Amino acid sequence: MTATGSACCALAVAALAAAGCTIEVQEWQVACGLISESTCRPVVNVALGNLGWRHPARPQGTITIDARGCPVEAAWPDWADPSQCWQVVIPLVPDGLQACMVIARRPELGGYGQVAGDEFGLPASRVPPQTRGCPT
């Protein structure tokens, strides 16, 4: 392969890596970025399951997931691994609203669980109509 061919090949690989993957989870489009599908799918499933507690919250558009540091919490759950978290943002109907959840791995229990962000397990009457968002 020539130097030009190698450069073009490297550019194509870089472009594909930057674009990341998009998958479908429970009929919704999810932009996983550079997160593997084996992590992306179960993390987003937790967020969508927790969103199901809140009615009439309905996803719309593309759900995004990003790796992030875990929030500094005084009451960090015993079951959660604080070494890596993922932030899931779900656009909602009506336009302009979104749900944001921070998910961590549960090493001893298996799977993943929500450690911060919007709390959709609360009764709708106790949650303001706009998102509270994810902590930094």
Chimera marker file (.cmm) of the C-alpha trace (Angstrom):
<marker_set name="trace">
<marker id="1" x="0.000" y="0.000" z="0.000" r="1" g="1" b="0" radius="0.5"/>
<marker id="2" x="1.310" y="3.456" z="-0.884" r="1" g="1" b="0" radius="0.5"/>
<marker id="3" x="1.715" y="6.273" z="1.633" r="1" g="1" b="0" radius="0.5"/>
<marker id="4" x="-1.353" y="7.981" z="0.153" r="1" g="1" b="0" radius="0.5"/>
<marker id="5" x="-3.357" y="4.766" z="0.466" r="1" g="1" b="0" radius="0.5"/>
<marker id="6" x="-2.256" y="4.326" z="4.077" r="1" g="1" b="0" radius="0.5"/>
<marker id="7" x="-3.201" y="7.912" z="4.900" r="1" g="1" b="0" radius="0.5"/>
<marker id="8" x="-6.644" y="7.500" z="3.321" r="1" g="1" b="0" radius="0.5"/>
<marker id="9" x="-7.197" y="4.229" z="5.185" r="1" g="1" b="0" radius="0.5"/>
<marker id="10" x="-6.181" y="5.846" z="8.502" r="1" g="1" b="0" radius="0.5"/>
<marker id="11" x="-8.522" y="8.763" z="7.819" r="1" g="1" b="0" radius="0.5"/>
<marker id="12" x="-11.428" y="6.413" z="7.088" r="1" g="1" b="0" radius="0.5"/>
<marker id="13" x="-10.807" y="4.466" z="10.311" r="1" g="1" b="0" radius="0.5"/>
<marker id="14" x="-10.644" y="7.715" z="12.316" r="1" g="1" b="0" radius="0.5"/>
<marker id="15" x="-13.895" y="8.967" z="10.765" r="1" g="1" b="0" radius="0.5"/>
<marker id="16" x="-15.678" y="5.724" z="11.609" r="1" g="1" b="0" radius="0.5"/>
<marker id="17" x="-14.365" y="5.788" z="15.192" r="1" g="1" b="0" radius="0.5"/>
<marker id="18" x="-15.493" y="9.398" z="15.667" r="1" g="1" b="0" radius="0.5"/>
<marker id="19" x="-18.978" y="8.612" z="14.415" r="1" g="1" b="0" radius="0.5"/>
<marker id="20" x="-19.365" y="5.690" z="16.817" r="1" g="1" b="0" radius="0.5"/>
<marker id="21" x="-22.215" y="3.238" z="16.707" r="1" g="1" b="0" radius="0.5"/>
<marker id="22" x="-25.946" y="3.735" z="16.690" r="1" g="1" b="0" radius="0.5"/>
<marker id="23" x="-28.169" y="0.892" z="17.861" r="1" g="1" b="0" radius="0.5"/>
<marker id="24" x="-31.847" y="0.306" z="18.509" r="1" g="1" b="0" radius="0.5"/>
<marker id="25" x="-32.976" y="-0.363" z="22.098" r="1" g="1" b="0" radius="0.5"/>
<marker id="26" x="-36.655" y="-1.027" z="22.790" r="1" g="1" b="0" radius="0.5"/>
<marker id="27" x="-37.554" y="0.555" z="19.415" r="1" g="1" b="0" radius="0.5"/>
<marker id="28" x="-35.569" y="3.763" z="20.185" r="1" g="1" b="0" radius="0.5"/>
<marker id="29" x="-32.462" y="4.963" z="18.331" r="1" g="1" b="0" radius="0.5"/>
<marker id="30" x="-29.441" y="5.230" z="20.635" r="1" g="1" b="0" radius="0.5"/>
<marker id="31" x="-26.182" y="7.003" z="19.775" r="1" g="1" b="0" radius="0.5"/>
<marker id="32" x="-23.568" y="4.981" z="21.680" r="1" g="1" b="0" radius="0.5"/>
<marker id="33" x="-20.577" y="6.939" z="20.420" r="1" g="1" b="0" radius="0.5"/>
<marker id="34" x="-17.435" y="4.971" z="21.243" r="1" g="1" b="0" radius="0.5"/>
<marker id="35" x="-19.139" y="2.917" z="23.970" r="1" g="1" b="0" radius="0.5"/>
<marker id="36" x="-19.393" y="-0.756" z="23.066" r="1" g="1" b="0" radius="0.5"/>
<marker id="37" x="-22.824" y="-2.166" z="22.315" r="1" g="1" b="0" radius="0.5"/>
<marker id="38" x="-22.342" y="-4.699" z="25.143" r="1" g="1" b="0" radius="0.5"/>
<marker id="39" x="-22.243" y="-1.777" z="27.618" r="1" g="1" b="0" radius="0.5"/>
<marker id="40" x="-24.499" y="0.671" z="25.780" r="1" g="1" b="0" radius="0.5"/>
<marker id="41" x="-27.545" y="-1.609" z="25.490" r="1" g="1" b="0" radius="0.5"/>
<marker id="42" x="-27.924" y="-2.633" z="29.184" r="1" g="1" b="0" radius="0.5"/>
<marker id="43" x="-27.152" y="0.877" z="30.463" r="1" g="1" b="0" radius="0.5"/>
<marker id="44" x="-29.819" y="2.427" z="28.220" r="1" g="1" b="0" radius="0.5"/>
<marker id="45" x="-32.261" y="-0.353" z="29.166" r="1" g="1" b="0" radius="0.5"/>
<marker id="46" x="-31.908" y="0.679" z="32.840" r="1" g="1" b="0" radius="0.5"/>
<marker id="47" x="-32.578" y="4.332" z="31.972" r="1" g="1" b="0" radius="0.5"/>
<marker id="48" x="-35.615" y="3.467" z="29.829" r="1" g="1" b="0" radius="0.5"/>
<marker id="49" x="-36.925" y="1.177" z="32.571" r="1" g="1" b="0" radius="0.5"/>
<marker id="50" x="-36.595" y="3.945" z="35.151" r="1" g="1" b="0" radius="0.5"/>
<marker id="51" x="-38.251" y="6.385" z="32.755" r="1" g="1" b="0" radius="0.5"/>
<marker id="52" x="-41.197" y="3.988" z="32.620" r="1" g="1" b="0" radius="0.5"/>
<marker id="53" x="-42.048" y="4.942" z="36.219" r="1" g="1" b="0" radius="0.5"/>
<marker id="54" x="-42.924" y="8.445" z="35.054" r="1" g="1" b="0" radius="0.5"/>
<marker id="55" x="-46.039" y="8.917" z="33.002" r="1" g="1" b="0" radius="0.5"/>
<marker id="56" x="-46.684" y="10.492" z="30.555" r="1" g="1" b="0" radius="0.5"/>
<marker id="57" x="-42.933" y="10.803" z="29.840" r="1" g="1" b="0" radius="0.5"/>
<marker id="58" x="-42.402" y="9.562" z="26.285" r="1" g="1" b="0" radius="0.5"/>
<marker id="59" x="-39.043" y="9.428" z="24.498" r="1" g="1" b="0" radius="0.5"/>
<marker id="60" x="-38.633" y="11.116" z="21.133" r="1" g="1" b="0" radius="0.5"/>
<marker id="61" x="-35.626" y="11.464" z="18.896" r="1" g="1" b="0" radius="0.5"/>
<marker id="62" x="-32.235" y="9.892" z="19.530" r="1" g="1" b="0" radius="0.5"/>
<marker id="63" x="-31.128" y="8.830" z="23.001" r="1" g="1" b="0" radius="0.5"/>
<marker id="64" x="-27.459" y="9.556" z="23.781" r="1" g="1" b="0" radius="0.5"/>
<marker id="65" x="-25.052" y="7.854" z="26.166" r="1" g="1" b="0" radius="0.5"/>
<marker id="66" x="-21.621" y="9.083" z="27.229" r="1" g="1" b="0" radius="0.5"/>
<marker id="67" x="-18.989" y="7.764" z="29.607" r="1" g="1" b="0" radius="0.5"/>
<marker id="68" x="-18.421" y="10.140" z="32.512" r="1" g="1" b="0" radius="0.5"/>
<marker id="69" x="-16.914" y="10.292" z="35.954" r="1" g="1" b="0" radius="0.5"/>
<marker id="70" x="-19.223" y="9.291" z="38.757" r="1" g="1" b="0" radius="0.5"/>
<marker id="71" x="-20.775" y="12.173" z="40.714" r="1" g="1" b="0" radius="0.5"/>
<marker id="72" x="-19.325" y="12.957" z="44.107" r="1" g="1" b="0" radius="0.5"/>
<marker id="73" x="-22.077" y="11.810" z="46.444" r="1" g="1" b="0" radius="0.5"/>
<marker id="74" x="-21.970" y="11.748" z="50.230" r="1" g="1" b="0" radius="0.5"/>
<marker id="75" x="-24.374" y="8.792" z="50.247" r="1" g="1" b="0" radius="0.5"/>
<marker id="76" x="-22.896" y="6.669" z="47.444" r="1" g="1" b="0" radius="0.5"/>
<marker id="77" x="-24.874" y="3.391" z="47.218" r="1" g="1" b="0" radius="0.5"/>
<marker id="78" x="-23.001" y="0.329" z="48.523" r="1" g="1" b="0" radius="0.5"/>
<marker id="79" x="-23.979" y="-1.667" z="45.433" r="1" g="1" b="0" radius="0.5"/>
<marker id="80" x="-22.511" y="0.824" z="42.915" r="1" g="1" b="0" radius="0.5"/>
<marker id="81" x="-18.995" y="0.788" z="41.444" r="1" g="1" b="0" radius="0.5"/>
<marker id="82" x="-17.711" y="4.406" z="41.663" r="1" g="1" b="0" radius="0.5"/>
<marker id="83" x="-14.914" y="3.860" z="39.129" r="1" g="1" b="0" radius="0.5"/>
<marker id="84" x="-17.036" y="4.384" z="35.989" r="1" g="1" b="0" radius="0.5"/>
<marker id="85" x="-20.436" y="5.882" z="35.214" r="1" g="1" b="0" radius="0.5"/>
<marker id="86" x="-22.467" y="6.569" z="32.083" r="1" g="1" b="0" radius="0.5"/>
<marker id="87" x="-24.815" y="9.478" z="31.430" r="1" g="1" b="0" radius="0.5"/>
<marker id="88" x="-27.968" y="8.758" z="29.427" r="1" g="1" b="0" radius="0.5"/>
<marker id="89" x="-29.954" y="11.677" z="27.996" r="1" g="1" b="0" radius="0.5"/>
<marker id="90" x="-33.440" y="10.909" z="26.695" r="1" g="1" b="0" radius="0.5"/>
<marker id="91" x="-35.295" y="13.614" z="24.739" r="1" g="1" b="0" radius="0.5"/>
<marker id="92" x="-38.972" y="13.656" z="25.734" r="1" g="1" b="0" radius="0.5"/>
<marker id="93" x="-42.343" y="14.728" z="24.371" r="1" g="1" b="0" radius="0.5"/>
<marker id="94" x="-43.219" y="17.627" z="24.582" r="1" g="1" b="0" radius="0.5"/>
<marker id="95" x="-40.303" y="19.205" z="22.748" r="1" g="1" b="0" radius="0.5"/>
<marker id="96" x="-37.549" y="20.695" z="24.814" r="1" g="1" b="0" radius="0.5"/>
<marker id="97" x="-37.800" y="18.386" z="27.825" r="1" g="1" b="0" radius="0.5"/>
<marker id="98" x="-35.239" y="15.703" z="28.494" r="1" g="1" b="0" radius="0.5"/>
<marker id="99" x="-34.445" y="13.103" z="31.108" r="1" g="1" b="0" radius="0.5"/>
<marker id="100" x="-30.876" y="12.695" z="32.301" r="1" g="1" b="0" radius="0.5"/>
<marker id="101" x="-29.739" y="9.694" z="34.336" r="1" g="1" b="0" radius="0.5"/>
<marker id="102" x="-26.336" y="8.613" z="35.641" r="1" g="1" b="0" radius="0.5"/>
<marker id="103" x="-25.879" y="4.850" z="35.644" r="1" g="1" b="0" radius="0.5"/>
<marker id="104" x="-23.172" y="2.767" z="37.396" r="1" g="1" b="0" radius="0.5"/>
<marker id="105" x="-22.204" y="-0.900" z="37.301" r="1" g="1" b="0" radius="0.5"/>
<marker id="106" x="-23.417" y="-3.175" z="40.137" r="1" g="1" b="0" radius="0.5"/>
<marker id="107" x="-20.463" y="-5.574" z="40.521" r="1" g="1" b="0" radius="0.5"/>
<marker id="108" x="-21.889" y="-7.815" z="43.246" r="1" g="1" b="0" radius="0.5"/>
<marker id="109" x="-25.531" y="-7.771" z="42.106" r="1" g="1" b="0" radius="0.5"/>
<marker id="110" x="-24.781" y="-7.820" z="38.385" r="1" g="1" b="0" radius="0.5"/>
<marker id="111" x="-26.001" y="-5.399" z="35.775" r="1" g="1" b="0" radius="0.5"/>
<marker id="112" x="-26.345" y="-1.658" z="36.233" r="1" g="1" b="0" radius="0.5"/>
<marker id="113" x="-28.333" y="0.814" z="38.339" r="1" g="1" b="0" radius="0.5"/>
<marker id="114" x="-29.125" y="4.515" z="38.478" r="1" g="1" b="0" radius="0.5"/>
<marker id="115" x="-27.057" y="6.539" z="40.952" r="1" g="1" b="0" radius="0.5"/>
<marker id="116" x="-27.971" y="10.140" z="40.051" r="1" g="1" b="0" radius="0.5"/>
<marker id="117" x="-29.963" y="12.348" z="37.720" r="1" g="1" b="0" radius="0.5"/>
<marker id="118" x="-33.696" y="12.676" z="37.275" r="1" g="1" b="0" radius="0.5"/>
<marker id="119" x="-35.725" y="10.539" z="39.661" r="1" g="1" b="0" radius="0.5"/>
<marker id="120" x="-38.669" y="9.187" z="37.745" r="1" g="1" b="0" radius="0.5"/>
<marker id="121" x="-39.648" y="6.826" z="40.566" r="1" g="1" b="0" radius="0.5"/>
<marker id="122" x="-41.207" y="9.774" z="42.400" r="1" g="1" b="0" radius="0.5"/>
<marker id="123" x="-44.905" y="10.546" z="41.924" r="1" g="1" b="0" radius="0.5"/>
<marker id="124" x="-45.388" y="12.988" z="39.026" r="1" g="1" b="0" radius="0.5"/>
<marker id="125" x="-46.972" y="15.523" z="41.400" r="1" g="1" b="0" radius="0.5"/>
<marker id="126" x="-43.625" y="15.832" z="43.257" r="1" g="1" b="0" radius="0.5"/>
<marker id="127" x="-41.441" y="16.261" z="40.159" r="1" g="1" b="0" radius="0.5"/>
<marker id="128" x="-41.310" y="19.581" z="38.278" r="1" g="1" b="0" radius="0.5"/>
<marker id="129" x="-42.254" y="19.322" z="34.595" r="1" g="1" b="0" radius="0.5"/>
<marker id="130" x="-38.747" y="20.229" z="33.425" r="1" g="1" b="0" radius="0.5"/>
<marker id="131" x="-35.719" y="18.068" z="33.992" r="1" g="1" b="0" radius="0.5"/>
<marker id="132" x="-33.464" y="18.628" z="37.001" r="1" g="1" b="0" radius="0.5"/>
<marker id="133" x="-30.583" y="17.238" z="34.977" r="1" g="1" b="0" radius="0.5"/>
<marker id="134" x="-27.462" y="15.334" z="35.860" r="1" g="1" b="0" radius="0.5"/>
<marker id="135" x="-24.971" y="16.406" z="38.516" r="1" g="1" b="0" radius="0.5"/>
<marker id="136" x="-21.363" y="17.047" z="37.564" r="1" g="1" b="0" radius="0.5"/>
<link id1="1" id2="2" r="1" g="1" b="0" radius="0.2"/>
<link id1="2" id2="3" r="1" g="1" b="0" radius="0.2"/>
<link id1="3" id2="4" r="1" g="1" b="0" radius="0.2"/>
<link id1="4" id2="5" r="1" g="1" b="0" radius="0.2"/>
<link id1="5" id2="6" r="1" g="1" b="0" radius="0.2"/>
<link id1="6" id2="7" r="1" g="1" b="0" radius="0.2"/>
<link id1="7" id2="8" r="1" g="1" b="0" radius="0.2"/>
<link id1="8" id2="9" r="1" g="1" b="0" radius="0.2"/>
<link id1="9" id2="10" r="1" g="1" b="0" radius="0.2"/>
<link id1="10" id2="11" r="1" g="1" b="0" radius="0.2"/>
<link id1="11" id2="12" r="1" g="1" b="0" radius="0.2"/>
<link id1="12" id2="13" r="1" g="1" b="0" radius="0.2"/>
<link id1="13" id2="14" r="1" g="1" b="0" radius="0.2"/>
<link id1="14" id2="15" r="1" g="1" b="0" radius="0.2"/>
<link id1="15" id2="16" r="1" g="1" b="0" radius="0.2"/>
<link id1="16" id2="17" r="1" g="1" b="0" radius="0.2"/>
<link id1="17" id2="18" r="1" g="1" b="0" radius="0.2"/>
<link id1="18" id2="19" r="1" g="1" b="0" radius="0.2"/>
<link id1="19" id2="20" r="1" g="1" b="0" radius="0.2"/>
<link id1="20" id2="21" r="1" g="1" b="0" radius="0.2"/>
<link id1="21" id2="22" r="1" g="1" b="0" radius="0.2"/>
<link id1="22" id2="23" r="1" g="1" b="0" radius="0.2"/>
<link id1="23" id2="24" r="1" g="1" b="0" radius="0.2"/>
<link id1="24" id2="25" r="1" g="1" b="0" radius="0.2"/>
<link id1="25" id2="26" r="1" g="1" b="0" radius="0.2"/>
<link id1="26" id2="27" r="1" g="1" b="0" radius="0.2"/>
<link id1="27" id2="28" r="1" g="1" b="0" radius="0.2"/>
<link id1="28" id2="29" r="1" g="1" b="0" radius="0.2"/>
<link id1="29" id2="30" r="1" g="1" b="0" radius="0.2"/>
<link id1="30" id2="31" r="1" g="1" b="0" radius="0.2"/>
<link id1="31" id2="32" r="1" g="1" b="0" radius="0.2"/>
<link id1="32" id2="33" r="1" g="1" b="0" radius="0.2"/>
<link id1="33" id2="34" r="1" g="1" b="0" radius="0.2"/>
<link id1="34" id2="35" r="1" g="1" b="0" radius="0.2"/>
<link id1="35" id2="36" r="1" g="1" b="0" radius="0.2"/>
<link id1="36" id2="37" r="1" g="1" b="0" radius="0.2"/>
<link id1="37" id2="38" r="1" g="1" b="0" radius="0.2"/>
<link id1="38" id2="39" r="1" g="1" b="0" radius="0.2"/>
<link id1="39" id2="40" r="1" g="1" b="0" radius="0.2"/>
<link id1="40" id2="41" r="1" g="1" b="0" radius="0.2"/>
<link id1="41" id2="42" r="1" g="1" b="0" radius="0.2"/>
<link id1="42" id2="43" r="1" g="1" b="0" radius="0.2"/>
<link id1="43" id2="44" r="1" g="1" b="0" radius="0.2"/>
<link id1="44" id2="45" r="1" g="1" b="0" radius="0.2"/>
<link id1="45" id2="46" r="1" g="1" b="0" radius="0.2"/>
<link id1="46" id2="47" r="1" g="1" b="0" radius="0.2"/>
<link id1="47" id2="48" r="1" g="1" b="0" radius="0.2"/>
<link id1="48" id2="49" r="1" g="1" b="0" radius="0.2"/>
<link id1="49" id2="50" r="1" g="1" b="0" radius="0.2"/>
<link id1="50" id2="51" r="1" g="1" b="0" radius="0.2"/>
<link id1="51" id2="52" r="1" g="1" b="0" radius="0.2"/>
<link id1="52" id2="53" r="1" g="1" b="0" radius="0.2"/>
<link id1="53" id2="54" r="1" g="1" b="0" radius="0.2"/>
<link id1="54" id2="55" r="1" g="1" b="0" radius="0.2"/>
<link id1="55" id2="56" r="1" g="1" b="0" radius="0.2"/>
<link id1="56" id2="57" r="1" g="1" b="0" radius="0.2"/>
<link id1="57" id2="58" r="1" g="1" b="0" radius="0.2"/>
<link id1="58" id2="59" r="1" g="1" b="0" radius="0.2"/>
<link id1="59" id2="60" r="1" g="1" b="0" radius="0.2"/>
<link id1="60" id2="61" r="1" g="1" b="0" radius="0.2"/>
<link id1="61" id2="62" r="1" g="1" b="0" radius="0.2"/>
<link id1="62" id2="63" r="1" g="1" b="0" radius="0.2"/>
<link id1="63" id2="64" r="1" g="1" b="0" radius="0.2"/>
<link id1="64" id2="65" r="1" g="1" b="0" radius="0.2"/>
<link id1="65" id2="66" r="1" g="1" b="0" radius="0.2"/>
<link id1="66" id2="67" r="1" g="1" b="0" radius="0.2"/>
<link id1="67" id2="68" r="1" g="1" b="0" radius="0.2"/>
<link id1="68" id2="69" r="1" g="1" b="0" radius="0.2"/>
<link id1="69" id2="70" r="1" g="1" b="0" radius="0.2"/>
<link id1="70" id2="71" r="1" g="1" b="0" radius="0.2"/>
<link id1="71" id2="72" r="1" g="1" b="0" radius="0.2"/>
<link id1="72" id2="73" r="1" g="1" b="0" radius="0.2"/>
<link id1="73" id2="74" r="1" g="1" b="0" radius="0.2"/>
<link id1="74" id2="75" r="1" g="1" b="0" radius="0.2"/>
<link id1="75" id2="76" r="1" g="1" b="0" radius="0.2"/>
<link id1="76" id2="77" r="1" g="1" b="0" radius="0.2"/>
<link id1="77" id2="78" r="1" g="1" b="0" radius="0.2"/>
<link id1="78" id2="79" r="1" g="1" b="0" radius="0.2"/>
<link id1="79" id2="80" r="1" g="1" b="0" radius="0.2"/>
<link id1="80" id2="81" r="1" g="1" b="0" radius="0.2"/>
<link id1="81" id2="82" r="1" g="1" b="0" radius="0.2"/>
<link id1="82" id2="83" r="1" g="1" b="0" radius="0.2"/>
<link id1="83" id2="84" r="1" g="1" b="0" radius="0.2"/>
<link id1="84" id2="85" r="1" g="1" b="0" radius="0.2"/>
<link id1="85" id2="86" r="1" g="1" b="0" radius="0.2"/>
<link id1="86" id2="87" r="1" g="1" b="0" radius="0.2"/>
<link id1="87" id2="88" r="1" g="1" b="0" radius="0.2"/>
<link id1="88" id2="89" r="1" g="1" b="0" radius="0.2"/>
<link id1="89" id2="90" r="1" g="1" b="0" radius="0.2"/>
<link id1="90" id2="91" r="1" g="1" b="0" radius="0.2"/>
<link id1="91" id2="92" r="1" g="1" b="0" radius="0.2"/>
<link id1="92" id2="93" r="1" g="1" b="0" radius="0.2"/>
<link id1="93" id2="94" r="1" g="1" b="0" radius="0.2"/>
<link id1="94" id2="95" r="1" g="1" b="0" radius="0.2"/>
<link id1="95" id2="96" r="1" g="1" b="0" radius="0.2"/>
<link id1="96" id2="97" r="1" g="1" b="0" radius="0.2"/>
<link id1="97" id2="98" r="1" g="1" b="0" radius="0.2"/>
<link id1="98" id2="99" r="1" g="1" b="0" radius="0.2"/>
<link id1="99" id2="100" r="1" g="1" b="0" radius="0.2"/>
<link id1="100" id2="101" r="1" g="1" b="0" radius="0.2"/>
<link id1="101" id2="102" r="1" g="1" b="0" radius="0.2"/>
<link id1="102" id2="103" r="1" g="1" b="0" radius="0.2"/>
<link id1="103" id2="104" r="1" g="1" b="0" radius="0.2"/>
<link id1="104" id2="105" r="1" g="1" b="0" radius="0.2"/>
<link id1="105" id2="106" r="1" g="1" b="0" radius="0.2"/>
<link id1="106" id2="107" r="1" g="1" b="0" radius="0.2"/>
<link id1="107" id2="108" r="1" g="1" b="0" radius="0.2"/>
<link id1="108" id2="109" r="1" g="1" b="0" radius="0.2"/>
<link id1="109" id2="110" r="1" g="1" b="0" radius="0.2"/>
<link id1="110" id2="111" r="1" g="1" b="0" radius="0.2"/>
<link id1="111" id2="112" r="1" g="1" b="0" radius="0.2"/>
<link id1="112" id2="113" r="1" g="1" b="0" radius="0.2"/>
<link id1="113" id2="114" r="1" g="1" b="0" radius="0.2"/>
<link id1="114" id2="115" r="1" g="1" b="0" radius="0.2"/>
<link id1="115" id2="116" r="1" g="1" b="0" radius="0.2"/>
<link id1="116" id2="117" r="1" g="1" b="0" radius="0.2"/>
<link id1="117" id2="118" r="1" g="1" b="0" radius="0.2"/>
<link id1="118" id2="119" r="1" g="1" b="0" radius="0.2"/>
<link id1="119" id2="120" r="1" g="1" b="0" radius="0.2"/>
<link id1="120" id2="121" r="1" g="1" b="0" radius="0.2"/>
<link id1="121" id2="122" r="1" g="1" b="0" radius="0.2"/>
<link id1="122" id2="123" r="1" g="1" b="0" radius="0.2"/>
<link id1="123" id2="124" r="1" g="1" b="0" radius="0.2"/>
<link id1="124" id2="125" r="1" g="1" b="0" radius="0.2"/>
<link id1="125" id2="126" r="1" g="1" b="0" radius="0.2"/>
<link id1="126" id2="127" r="1" g="1" b="0" radius="0.2"/>
<link id1="127" id2="128" r="1" g="1" b="0" radius="0.2"/>
<link id1="128" id2="129" r="1" g="1" b="0" radius="0.2"/>
<link id1="129" id2="130" r="1" g="1" b="0" radius="0.2"/>
<link id1="130" id2="131" r="1" g="1" b="0" radius="0.2"/>
<link id1="131" id2="132" r="1" g="1" b="0" radius="0.2"/>
<link id1="132" id2="133" r="1" g="1" b="0" radius="0.2"/>
<link id1="133" id2="134" r="1" g="1" b="0" radius="0.2"/>
<link id1="134" id2="135" r="1" g="1" b="0" radius="0.2"/>
<link id1="135" id2="136" r="1" g="1" b="0" radius="0.2"/>
</marker_set>
